[in-house]
Amino acid sequence: MAANAPWLQRFQDSPMSKALSLVYEEYGEASAPALLILHGFFASSRNWRQIAKRLAERHHVYLLDMRNHGDSPHDPVMDYPSMAEDIVAFLKQQQLTKANILGHSMGGKVAMCLAFTQPDSINQLIVADISPTSYRHSFDNLIQALQELPLAALSNRKQADDLLAGPIPEASFRQFLLQNLVLKEGKYCWRIDLDIFAKTADNIIAFPEIDGIYTEKVLFLAGGNSEYVKPDSVFSLFPNAEIKTIDNAAHWLHAEQPVEFCAAVNAFLA
């Protein structure tokens, strides 16, 4: 179980605290064990559909759009306590007393935060390629490049891709980001609110200070070519964690090695 987290009480006492009703997709039989999948920053449920379909052979999968992502509501508050509160509200809406939780990157931090705020709501916890720590990188240049994209001048998505090739040279990453570019009434616009992302990006690379430990078993899946999973920070808060490496995969290990990823998830949940 998790120790008390004073920062949670401070957050709940704040007038800014407001859980949002998240948009979601469902896969699998309703009688199967519940599994919530929480995506990362700039992603959405659509990035996890193929994984959800594979895992739905054994689980009732809820594929969520986190706040300010996908089709879920926007809110100027975006930090891990607020997103964890969204998950608590979602479980109540679905009348789930507890569920298996799988979180990747930002979603993994939300899941870890949930483990310390509502440990009784978690059956088993899987964290994909992230650690409970603050990172030094910045999203500022990335968000600025997206903000500077001349939306009114775009006539097709290829133009957007070409304009972003300079500041974002990796083609697959550009395509990932451009899933947030949508065509409405003949004009391109962002599905996400880039101003909110810019103002809250520091919250995403950070992690709340935690008092105590979570003593249940937790599976951390690490990409063999990624450096996001840091054993020291993992074991300091999750002493009974297991770290398993997915070879030939980087941060998007679920997309790069889906068979191995799902096999590891199923084996742990079994």
Contacts in CASP RR format, 6 or more apart in sequence:
PFRMAT RR
TARGET T0000
AUTHOR 0000-0000-0000
METHOD contacts of the structure
MODEL  1
MAANAPWLQRFQDSPMSKALSLVYEEYGEASAPALLILHGFFASSRNWRQ
IAKRLAERHHVYLLDMRNHGDSPHDPVMDYPSMAEDIVAFLKQQQLTKAN
ILGHSMGGKVAMCLAFTQPDSINQLIVADISPTSYRHSFDNLIQALQELP
LAALSNRKQADDLLAGPIPEASFRQFLLQNLVLKEGKYCWRIDLDIFAKT
ADNIIAFPEIDGIYTEKVLFLAGGNSEYVKPDSVFSLFPNAEIKTIDNAA
HWLHAEQPVEFCAAVNAFLA
1 119 0 8 1.000
1 214 0 8 1.000
1 215 0 8 1.000
1 216 0 8 1.000
2 115 0 8 1.000
2 116 0 8 1.000
2 117 0 8 1.000
2 119 0 8 1.000
2 212 0 8 1.000
2 213 0 8 1.000
2 214 0 8 1.000
2 215 0 8 1.000
3 116 0 8 1.000
3 211 0 8 1.000
3 212 0 8 1.000
3 213 0 8 1.000
4 211 0 8 1.000
4 212 0 8 1.000
5 116 0 8 1.000
5 117 0 8 1.000
5 208 0 8 1.000
5 210 0 8 1.000
5 211 0 8 1.000
5 212 0 8 1.000
6 211 0 8 1.000
7 81 0 8 1.000
7 208 0 8 1.000
7 209 0 8 1.000
7 210 0 8 1.000
8 81 0 8 1.000
8 116 0 8 1.000
8 117 0 8 1.000
11 17 0 8 1.000
11 81 0 8 1.000
11 82 0 8 1.000
11 85 0 8 1.000
12 85 0 8 1.000
16 77 0 8 1.000
16 82 0 8 1.000
17 81 0 8 1.000
17 82 0 8 1.000
17 85 0 8 1.000
18 75 0 8 1.000
18 77 0 8 1.000
18 82 0 8 1.000
19 82 0 8 1.000
19 85 0 8 1.000
19 86 0 8 1.000
19 88 0 8 1.000
19 89 0 8 1.000
20 67 0 8 1.000
20 72 0 8 1.000
20 73 0 8 1.000
20 75 0 8 1.000
20 86 0 8 1.000
20 89 0 8 1.000
21 73 0 8 1.000
21 89 0 8 1.000
21 90 0 8 1.000
21 93 0 8 1.000
22 64 0 8 1.000
22 65 0 8 1.000
22 66 0 8 1.000
22 67 0 8 1.000
22 72 0 8 1.000
22 73 0 8 1.000
22 86 0 8 1.000
22 89 0 8 1.000
22 90 0 8 1.000
23 45 0 8 1.000
23 64 0 8 1.000
23 65 0 8 1.000
23 70 0 8 1.000
23 71 0 8 1.000
23 72 0 8 1.000
24 45 0 8 1.000
24 62 0 8 1.000
24 63 0 8 1.000
24 64 0 8 1.000
24 65 0 8 1.000
24 90 0 8 1.000
25 45 0 8 1.000
25 49 0 8 1.000
25 52 0 8 1.000
25 62 0 8 1.000
25 63 0 8 1.000
26 60 0 8 1.000
26 61 0 8 1.000
26 62 0 8 1.000
26 63 0 8 1.000
27 52 0 8 1.000
27 53 0 8 1.000
27 55 0 8 1.000
27 56 0 8 1.000
27 60 0 8 1.000
27 61 0 8 1.000
27 63 0 8 1.000
28 56 0 8 1.000
28 57 0 8 1.000
28 59 0 8 1.000
28 60 0 8 1.000
28 61 0 8 1.000
29 56 0 8 1.000
29 60 0 8 1.000
30 60 0 8 1.000
31 60 0 8 1.000
32 56 0 8 1.000
32 58 0 8 1.000
32 59 0 8 1.000
32 60 0 8 1.000
33 58 0 8 1.000
33 59 0 8 1.000
33 60 0 8 1.000
33 99 0 8 1.000
33 100 0 8 1.000
33 123 0 8 1.000
33 269 0 8 1.000
34 59 0 8 1.000
34 60 0 8 1.000
34 62 0 8 1.000
34 94 0 8 1.000
34 96 0 8 1.000
34 98 0 8 1.000
34 99 0 8 1.000
34 100 0 8 1.000
34 123 0 8 1.000
35 55 0 8 1.000
35 59 0 8 1.000
35 60 0 8 1.000
35 61 0 8 1.000
35 62 0 8 1.000
35 99 0 8 1.000
35 100 0 8 1.000
35 101 0 8 1.000
35 102 0 8 1.000
35 269 0 8 1.000
36 61 0 8 1.000
36 62 0 8 1.000
36 64 0 8 1.000
36 87 0 8 1.000
36 90 0 8 1.000
36 91 0 8 1.000
36 99 0 8 1.000
36 100 0 8 1.000
36 101 0 8 1.000
36 102 0 8 1.000
37 45 0 8 1.000
37 48 0 8 1.000
37 51 0 8 1.000
37 52 0 8 1.000
37 55 0 8 1.000
37 61 0 8 1.000
37 62 0 8 1.000
37 63 0 8 1.000
37 64 0 8 1.000
37 102 0 8 1.000
37 103 0 8 1.000
37 104 0 8 1.000
38 64 0 8 1.000
38 66 0 8 1.000
38 87 0 8 1.000
38 101 0 8 1.000
38 102 0 8 1.000
38 103 0 8 1.000
38 104 0 8 1.000
38 106 0 8 1.000
38 107 0 8 1.000
38 108 0 8 1.000
38 110 0 8 1.000
38 111 0 8 1.000
39 45 0 8 1.000
39 47 0 8 1.000
39 48 0 8 1.000
39 64 0 8 1.000
39 65 0 8 1.000
39 66 0 8 1.000
39 69 0 8 1.000
39 103 0 8 1.000
39 104 0 8 1.000
39 105 0 8 1.000
39 106 0 8 1.000
39 107 0 8 1.000
40 66 0 8 1.000
40 69 0 8 1.000
40 103 0 8 1.000
40 104 0 8 1.000
40 105 0 8 1.000
40 106 0 8 1.000
40 107 0 8 1.000
40 108 0 8 1.000
41 105 0 8 1.000
41 106 0 8 1.000
41 139 0 8 1.000
41 204 0 8 1.000
42 69 0 8 1.000
42 176 0 8 1.000
42 177 0 8 1.000
42 180 0 8 1.000
42 192 0 8 1.000
42 197 0 8 1.000
43 69 0 8 1.000
43 104 0 8 1.000
43 105 0 8 1.000
43 106 0 8 1.000
43 176 0 8 1.000
44 65 0 8 1.000
44 69 0 8 1.000
44 70 0 8 1.000
44 71 0 8 1.000
44 179 0 8 1.000
44 180 0 8 1.000
44 191 0 8 1.000
45 52 0 8 1.000
45 63 0 8 1.000
45 64 0 8 1.000
45 65 0 8 1.000
45 70 0 8 1.000
46 70 0 8 1.000
46 179 0 8 1.000
47 176 0 8 1.000
47 179 0 8 1.000
47 255 0 8 1.000
48 63 0 8 1.000
48 104 0 8 1.000
48 254 0 8 1.000
49 63 0 8 1.000
50 258 0 8 1.000
51 254 0 8 1.000
51 258 0 8 1.000
51 261 0 8 1.000
51 262 0 8 1.000
52 61 0 8 1.000
52 63 0 8 1.000
54 258 0 8 1.000
54 262 0 8 1.000
55 61 0 8 1.000
55 262 0 8 1.000
55 265 0 8 1.000
55 266 0 8 1.000
58 266 0 8 1.000
58 269 0 8 1.000
58 270 0 8 1.000
59 100 0 8 1.000
59 269 0 8 1.000
62 90 0 8 1.000
62 94 0 8 1.000
62 99 0 8 1.000
64 72 0 8 1.000
64 87 0 8 1.000
64 90 0 8 1.000
65 71 0 8 1.000
65 72 0 8 1.000
66 72 0 8 1.000
66 83 0 8 1.000
66 86 0 8 1.000
66 106 0 8 1.000
66 107 0 8 1.000
66 110 0 8 1.000
67 73 0 8 1.000
67 74 0 8 1.000
67 75 0 8 1.000
67 78 0 8 1.000
67 82 0 8 1.000
67 83 0 8 1.000
67 86 0 8 1.000
68 74 0 8 1.000
68 75 0 8 1.000
68 78 0 8 1.000
68 192 0 8 1.000
68 193 0 8 1.000
68 196 0 8 1.000
68 197 0 8 1.000
69 192 0 8 1.000
70 180 0 8 1.000
70 191 0 8 1.000
70 192 0 8 1.000
71 191 0 8 1.000
74 193 0 8 1.000
74 196 0 8 1.000
75 82 0 8 1.000
75 196 0 8 1.000
76 196 0 8 1.000
76 199 0 8 1.000
76 200 0 8 1.000
77 200 0 8 1.000
78 196 0 8 1.000
78 197 0 8 1.000
78 200 0 8 1.000
78 203 0 8 1.000
78 204 0 8 1.000
79 200 0 8 1.000
79 203 0 8 1.000
79 208 0 8 1.000
80 109 0 8 1.000
80 110 0 8 1.000
80 113 0 8 1.000
80 203 0 8 1.000
80 207 0 8 1.000
80 208 0 8 1.000
81 113 0 8 1.000
81 117 0 8 1.000
81 208 0 8 1.000
83 107 0 8 1.000
83 110 0 8 1.000
83 113 0 8 1.000
84 110 0 8 1.000
84 113 0 8 1.000
84 114 0 8 1.000
84 117 0 8 1.000
84 118 0 8 1.000
85 117 0 8 1.000
87 101 0 8 1.000
87 110 0 8 1.000
87 111 0 8 1.000
87 114 0 8 1.000
87 121 0 8 1.000
88 114 0 8 1.000
88 117 0 8 1.000
88 118 0 8 1.000
88 121 0 8 1.000
91 97 0 8 1.000
91 98 0 8 1.000
91 99 0 8 1.000
91 121 0 8 1.000
96 121 0 8 1.000
97 120 0 8 1.000
97 121 0 8 1.000
98 120 0 8 1.000
98 121 0 8 1.000
98 122 0 8 1.000
98 123 0 8 1.000
99 121 0 8 1.000
99 122 0 8 1.000
99 123 0 8 1.000
100 122 0 8 1.000
100 123 0 8 1.000
100 124 0 8 1.000
100 125 0 8 1.000
100 126 0 8 1.000
100 269 0 8 1.000
101 111 0 8 1.000
101 114 0 8 1.000
101 122 0 8 1.000
101 123 0 8 1.000
101 124 0 8 1.000
101 125 0 8 1.000
101 126 0 8 1.000
102 111 0 8 1.000
102 126 0 8 1.000
102 128 0 8 1.000
102 265 0 8 1.000
103 110 0 8 1.000
103 111 0 8 1.000
103 126 0 8 1.000
103 127 0 8 1.000
103 128 0 8 1.000
104 128 0 8 1.000
104 129 0 8 1.000
104 130 0 8 1.000
104 254 0 8 1.000
105 128 0 8 1.000
105 129 0 8 1.000
105 130 0 8 1.000
105 228 0 8 1.000
105 251 0 8 1.000
106 130 0 8 1.000
106 204 0 8 1.000
107 130 0 8 1.000
108 127 0 8 1.000
108 128 0 8 1.000
108 130 0 8 1.000
109 130 0 8 1.000
109 132 0 8 1.000
109 204 0 8 1.000
109 207 0 8 1.000
111 122 0 8 1.000
111 125 0 8 1.000
111 126 0 8 1.000
111 127 0 8 1.000
112 125 0 8 1.000
112 127 0 8 1.000
112 132 0 8 1.000
112 207 0 8 1.000
112 214 0 8 1.000
112 237 0 8 1.000
112 238 0 8 1.000
113 207 0 8 1.000
113 208 0 8 1.000
114 121 0 8 1.000
114 122 0 8 1.000
115 122 0 8 1.000
115 125 0 8 1.000
115 214 0 8 1.000
115 216 0 8 1.000
115 218 0 8 1.000
116 210 0 8 1.000
116 212 0 8 1.000
116 214 0 8 1.000
119 214 0 8 1.000
119 216 0 8 1.000
122 216 0 8 1.000
124 216 0 8 1.000
124 217 0 8 1.000
124 219 0 8 1.000
124 268 0 8 1.000
124 269 0 8 1.000
125 216 0 8 1.000
125 218 0 8 1.000
125 219 0 8 1.000
126 218 0 8 1.000
126 219 0 8 1.000
126 220 0 8 1.000
126 221 0 8 1.000
126 265 0 8 1.000
126 268 0 8 1.000
126 269 0 8 1.000
127 218 0 8 1.000
127 219 0 8 1.000
127 220 0 8 1.000
127 221 0 8 1.000
128 220 0 8 1.000
128 221 0 8 1.000
128 253 0 8 1.000
128 254 0 8 1.000
128 261 0 8 1.000
129 221 0 8 1.000
129 222 0 8 1.000
129 223 0 8 1.000
129 226 0 8 1.000
129 228 0 8 1.000
129 229 0 8 1.000
129 251 0 8 1.000
129 253 0 8 1.000
130 228 0 8 1.000
130 229 0 8 1.000
131 220 0 8 1.000
131 228 0 8 1.000
131 229 0 8 1.000
131 230 0 8 1.000
131 233 0 8 1.000
131 234 0 8 1.000
132 207 0 8 1.000
132 210 0 8 1.000
132 233 0 8 1.000
132 234 0 8 1.000
132 236 0 8 1.000
132 237 0 8 1.000
132 238 0 8 1.000
133 207 0 8 1.000
133 230 0 8 1.000
133 233 0 8 1.000
134 205 0 8 1.000
134 206 0 8 1.000
134 207 0 8 1.000
135 205 0 8 1.000
135 228 0 8 1.000
136 205 0 8 1.000
137 205 0 8 1.000
138 201 0 8 1.000
138 205 0 8 1.000
139 197 0 8 1.000
139 201 0 8 1.000
139 204 0 8 1.000
139 205 0 8 1.000
140 198 0 8 1.000
140 201 0 8 1.000
141 167 0 8 1.000
142 167 0 8 1.000
142 168 0 8 1.000
142 177 0 8 1.000
143 194 0 8 1.000
143 197 0 8 1.000
143 198 0 8 1.000
143 201 0 8 1.000
144 167 0 8 1.000
144 198 0 8 1.000
145 164 0 8 1.000
145 167 0 8 1.000
145 168 0 8 1.000
146 164 0 8 1.000
146 177 0 8 1.000
146 190 0 8 1.000
146 194 0 8 1.000
147 194 0 8 1.000
147 198 0 8 1.000
149 160 0 8 1.000
149 163 0 8 1.000
149 164 0 8 1.000
150 163 0 8 1.000
151 187 0 8 1.000
151 188 0 8 1.000
151 189 0 8 1.000
151 190 0 8 1.000
152 187 0 8 1.000
153 159 0 8 1.000
154 160 0 8 1.000
154 188 0 8 1.000
157 178 0 8 1.000
157 181 0 8 1.000
157 188 0 8 1.000
160 178 0 8 1.000
160 181 0 8 1.000
160 188 0 8 1.000
161 171 0 8 1.000
161 174 0 8 1.000
161 175 0 8 1.000
161 178 0 8 1.000
164 174 0 8 1.000
164 177 0 8 1.000
164 178 0 8 1.000
165 171 0 8 1.000
165 174 0 8 1.000
168 174 0 8 1.000
168 177 0 8 1.000
176 252 0 8 1.000
180 190 0 8 1.000
180 191 0 8 1.000
180 192 0 8 1.000
181 188 0 8 1.000
181 189 0 8 1.000
181 190 0 8 1.000
181 191 0 8 1.000
182 188 0 8 1.000
182 189 0 8 1.000
182 190 0 8 1.000
182 191 0 8 1.000
210 237 0 8 1.000
212 237 0 8 1.000
213 236 0 8 1.000
213 237 0 8 1.000
213 238 0 8 1.000
213 239 0 8 1.000
214 237 0 8 1.000
214 238 0 8 1.000
215 239 0 8 1.000
215 240 0 8 1.000
216 240 0 8 1.000
217 240 0 8 1.000
217 241 0 8 1.000
217 242 0 8 1.000
218 238 0 8 1.000
218 240 0 8 1.000
218 241 0 8 1.000
218 242 0 8 1.000
219 241 0 8 1.000
219 242 0 8 1.000
219 244 0 8 1.000
219 264 0 8 1.000
219 265 0 8 1.000
219 268 0 8 1.000
220 229 0 8 1.000
220 234 0 8 1.000
220 238 0 8 1.000
220 241 0 8 1.000
220 242 0 8 1.000
220 243 0 8 1.000
220 244 0 8 1.000
221 244 0 8 1.000
221 245 0 8 1.000
221 246 0 8 1.000
221 253 0 8 1.000
221 261 0 8 1.000
221 264 0 8 1.000
221 265 0 8 1.000
222 228 0 8 1.000
222 229 0 8 1.000
222 243 0 8 1.000
222 244 0 8 1.000
222 245 0 8 1.000
222 246 0 8 1.000
222 253 0 8 1.000
223 229 0 8 1.000
223 245 0 8 1.000
223 246 0 8 1.000
223 247 0 8 1.000
223 249 0 8 1.000
223 250 0 8 1.000
223 251 0 8 1.000
223 253 0 8 1.000
224 245 0 8 1.000
224 246 0 8 1.000
224 247 0 8 1.000
224 248 0 8 1.000
224 249 0 8 1.000
224 250 0 8 1.000
224 253 0 8 1.000
225 248 0 8 1.000
225 249 0 8 1.000
225 250 0 8 1.000
226 249 0 8 1.000
226 250 0 8 1.000
226 251 0 8 1.000
226 253 0 8 1.000
228 251 0 8 1.000
229 243 0 8 1.000
231 243 0 8 1.000
234 241 0 8 1.000
234 243 0 8 1.000
235 241 0 8 1.000
242 268 0 8 1.000
244 264 0 8 1.000
246 253 0 8 1.000
246 256 0 8 1.000
246 257 0 8 1.000
246 260 0 8 1.000
246 261 0 8 1.000
246 264 0 8 1.000
247 257 0 8 1.000
247 260 0 8 1.000
248 256 0 8 1.000
248 257 0 8 1.000
249 256 0 8 1.000
249 257 0 8 1.000
249 260 0 8 1.000
249 261 0 8 1.000
250 256 0 8 1.000
253 261 0 8 1.000
254 261 0 8 1.000
END
